[in-house]
């Protein structure tokens, strides 16, 4: 089992930045690829970003490329999502997830953190 706890969400204005954190506990952190998904009201949950087990490979949804950066600190068992130039359409609940690879996420999920971007 892996437990994931997100933090860092909040209410910001368009153009602002936020950094989300996801602290992992349980099994060895480096055994898992990590990622972020988001879900806006009335919408399906969608992929945002993923990072490989040791951080050598990252991938992003087209909608966030160039604005969001995913990273991980293995020593701290934490994965981050730096979000810059936020837009109102980024408003959603953001979920941290762990999986066997950055292409196969979703084995474990956090409870989510709300990000609201006002125009």
Residue frames relative to the residue before (quaternion, step in Angstrom):
aa qw qx qy qz dx dy dz
X 1.0000 0.0000 0.0000 0.0000 0.00 0.00 0.00
X 0.1247 -0.7536 0.6420 0.0659 3.54 -1.16 0.73
X 0.1785 -0.7640 0.6119 0.1004 3.54 -0.90 0.93
X 0.1094 -0.7978 0.5928 0.0089 3.55 -0.90 1.01
X 0.0283 -0.7964 0.6038 -0.0192 3.56 -0.86 0.99
X 0.2161 -0.7937 0.5608 0.0943 3.55 -0.59 1.19
X 0.0348 0.7667 -0.6411 0.0039 3.53 -1.30 0.47
X 0.6337 0.5870 -0.3828 0.3277 3.53 -1.31 0.18
X 0.5000 0.6561 -0.4376 0.3578 3.57 1.22 -0.07
X 0.1524 0.7980 -0.5760 0.0908 3.54 -1.29 0.15
X 0.5583 -0.5697 0.4838 0.3601 3.50 -1.38 -0.25
X 0.0687 0.7942 -0.5971 0.0897 3.56 -0.72 1.10
X 0.4935 -0.6302 0.5024 0.3270 3.54 -1.32 0.14
X 0.6540 -0.4939 0.3947 0.4153 3.54 -1.26 0.44
X 0.7623 0.3317 -0.2762 0.4824 3.56 -0.94 0.97
X 0.5829 0.5879 -0.3667 0.4245 3.57 1.25 -0.32
X 0.3770 -0.6987 0.5607 0.2350 3.53 -1.39 0.05
X 0.0330 -0.7555 0.6530 0.0407 3.52 -1.32 0.47
X 0.1662 -0.7532 0.6207 0.1408 3.54 -1.22 0.49
X 0.2042 -0.7652 0.6029 0.0967 3.51 -0.76 1.11
X 0.1528 -0.7673 0.6170 0.0851 3.53 -1.16 0.70
X 0.0849 -0.7661 0.6349 0.0530 3.53 -1.20 0.59
X 0.1630 -0.7971 0.5789 0.0540 3.54 -0.50 1.24
X 0.1770 -0.7997 0.5696 0.0675 3.55 -0.82 1.04
X 0.0079 0.7711 -0.6366 0.0001 3.54 -1.15 0.66
X 0.5574 0.5807 -0.4542 0.3819 3.53 -1.24 0.38
X 0.8353 -0.0722 0.0851 0.5384 3.56 -0.61 -1.11
X 0.7246 -0.4524 0.3009 0.4240 3.54 -1.29 0.35
X 0.4877 -0.7132 0.4341 0.2551 3.54 -0.64 1.24
X 0.7104 0.4773 -0.2722 0.4397 3.56 0.89 -0.91
X 0.5157 0.6243 -0.4271 0.4023 3.59 1.24 0.07
X 0.7617 0.3824 -0.1614 0.4976 3.55 1.23 -0.45
X 0.3857 -0.6160 0.6274 0.2795 3.47 -1.27 0.60
X 0.2254 -0.7840 0.5694 0.1017 3.54 -1.15 0.64
X 0.0288 0.8159 -0.5772 0.0171 3.53 -1.18 0.40
X 0.3214 -0.7038 0.5967 0.2129 3.48 -1.43 0.06
X 0.0788 -0.7402 0.6666 0.0398 3.51 -1.14 0.83
X 0.1330 -0.7799 0.5995 0.1207 3.56 -1.26 0.20
X 0.1221 -0.7812 0.6094 0.0590 3.51 -1.24 0.54
X 0.2024 -0.7678 0.6011 0.0897 3.53 -0.69 1.16
X 0.6610 -0.5127 0.3521 0.4199 3.62 -1.16 0.45
X 0.8392 0.1697 -0.1467 0.4953 3.54 -0.88 0.98
X 0.6598 0.4913 -0.2940 0.4867 3.57 1.29 0.02
X 0.5364 -0.5896 0.4807 0.3655 3.55 -1.27 0.30
X 0.5737 -0.5599 0.4620 0.3793 3.53 -1.24 0.44
X 0.0828 -0.8213 0.5644 0.0087 3.57 -0.88 0.96
X 0.5653 -0.6019 0.4602 0.3261 3.51 -1.22 0.65
X 0.1792 -0.7767 0.5965 0.0942 3.55 -1.07 0.81
X 0.7833 -0.1975 0.1914 0.5574 3.58 0.67 -1.10
X 0.0795 -0.7918 0.6042 0.0415 3.54 -1.21 0.56
X 0.1103 -0.7820 0.6117 0.0467 3.54 -1.19 0.58
X 0.4959 -0.6828 0.4565 0.2821 3.55 -0.98 0.87
X 0.7738 -0.4104 0.2276 0.4254 3.53 -1.32 0.29
X 0.8073 0.2188 -0.1121 0.5364 3.58 0.87 -0.87
X 0.6245 -0.6186 0.3080 0.3640 3.55 1.25 0.43
X 0.4698 0.7095 -0.4352 0.2941 3.59 1.20 0.10
X 0.7784 0.2412 -0.1201 0.5670 3.56 1.18 -0.53
X 0.0201 -0.7804 0.6250 0.0038 3.53 -1.00 0.88
X 0.0312 -0.7792 0.6239 0.0514 3.56 -1.24 0.39
X 0.1817 -0.8055 0.5631 0.0315 3.53 -1.13 0.74
X 0.5172 -0.5647 0.5310 0.3628 3.50 -1.30 0.40
X 0.6020 -0.5842 0.3971 0.3722 3.58 -1.06 0.70
X 0.6438 0.5692 -0.3220 0.3973 3.58 1.03 -0.77
X 0.7691 0.3368 -0.1881 0.5095 3.61 1.17 -0.43
X 0.4183 0.7209 -0.4689 0.2923 3.60 1.23 -0.11
X 0.7951 0.2641 -0.2228 0.4984 3.53 -0.93 0.95
X 0.7292 0.3722 -0.2368 0.5232 3.60 1.23 -0.24
X 0.7665 0.2920 -0.1478 0.5526 3.59 1.03 -0.78
X 0.0791 -0.7775 0.6223 0.0448 3.54 -1.18 0.67
X 0.1881 -0.7666 0.6054 0.1026 3.55 -0.86 0.99
X 0.0610 0.7808 -0.6191 0.0582 3.54 -1.06 0.78
X 0.1617 -0.7833 0.5889 0.1165 3.54 -1.25 0.24
X 0.2147 -0.7329 0.6347 0.1178 3.52 -1.22 0.68
X 0.2959 -0.7971 0.4981 0.1703 3.55 -0.19 1.29
X 0.6280 0.5503 -0.3401 0.4326 3.59 1.02 -0.75
X 0.7459 0.3722 -0.2018 0.5142 3.58 1.11 -0.69
X 0.3636 -0.7500 0.4777 0.2777 3.60 1.29 -0.01
X 0.5515 0.6152 -0.3676 0.4269 3.53 1.04 0.79
X 0.1498 -0.7458 0.6414 0.0996 3.53 -1.14 0.72
X 0.2154 -0.7938 0.5642 0.0726 3.54 -1.04 0.85
X 0.1020 -0.7372 0.6577 0.1165 3.51 -1.34 0.37
X 0.1521 -0.7771 0.6084 0.0532 3.54 -0.43 1.27
X 0.0706 -0.8118 0.5795 -0.0151 3.54 -0.62 1.16
X 0.0388 -0.8028 0.5942 -0.0297 3.55 -0.59 1.20
X 0.8243 0.2095 -0.1600 0.5011 3.54 -1.30 0.35
X 0.0819 0.8472 -0.5195 0.0754 3.54 0.90 0.94
X 0.2131 -0.7668 0.5996 0.0846 3.50 -1.17 0.79
X 0.6392 -0.5201 0.3786 0.4213 3.63 -1.12 0.42
X 0.6621 0.5166 -0.3184 0.4398 3.61 1.02 -0.67
X 0.5568 0.5707 -0.3998 0.4521 3.59 1.28 0.03
X 0.4481 0.6977 -0.4491 0.3327 3.58 1.26 -0.13
X 0.3325 0.7116 -0.5464 0.2907 3.56 -0.70 1.14
X 0.4679 -0.5573 0.5651 0.3888 3.48 -1.40 -0.10
X 0.2149 -0.7881 0.5703 0.0866 3.55 -0.78 1.08
X 0.1432 -0.8024 0.5790 0.0188 3.53 -0.85 1.11
X 0.3151 -0.7059 0.6082 0.1804 3.51 -1.10 0.84
X 0.0165 -0.8102 0.5855 -0.0199 3.57 -1.02 0.75
X 0.1979 -0.7592 0.6100 0.1111 3.54 -1.23 0.56
X 0.0887 0.8023 -0.5858 0.0720 3.53 -1.11 0.68
X 0.7186 -0.4731 0.3072 0.4066 3.52 -1.32 0.07
X 0.7807 -0.0214 -0.0058 0.6245 3.60 1.21 -0.43
X 0.6453 -0.5254 0.3706 0.4126 3.58 -1.24 0.25
X 0.6597 0.4608 -0.3094 0.5067 3.57 1.29 -0.16
X 0.7452 0.2998 -0.1752 0.5693 3.57 1.29 -0.21
X 0.1315 0.7993 -0.5639 0.1606 3.53 0.54 1.24
X 0.6049 0.6274 -0.3812 0.3084 3.54 -1.29 0.01
X 0.4231 0.6874 -0.4876 0.3326 3.58 1.20 0.26
X 0.7829 0.0787 -0.0207 0.6168 3.54 1.10 -0.77
X 0.1290 -0.7931 0.5939 0.0402 3.53 -1.17 0.73
X 0.3918 -0.6654 0.5767 0.2668 3.49 -1.26 0.54
X 0.6586 -0.5367 0.3709 0.3750 3.55 -1.33 0.02
X 0.5329 -0.6537 0.3834 0.3765 3.58 1.27 -0.26
X 0.1039 -0.7613 0.6362 0.0694 3.53 -1.26 0.53
X 0.4212 -0.7365 0.4811 0.2209 3.56 -0.88 0.99
X 0.0595 -0.7505 0.6577 0.0252 3.52 -1.05 0.92
X 0.0098 -0.7943 0.6064 -0.0353 3.55 -0.74 1.09
X 0.0996 -0.7940 0.5996 0.0131 3.55 -0.75 1.11
X 0.1978 -0.7934 0.5683 0.0917 3.55 -0.60 1.15
X 0.4414 -0.7064 0.4933 0.2505 3.56 -1.12 0.67
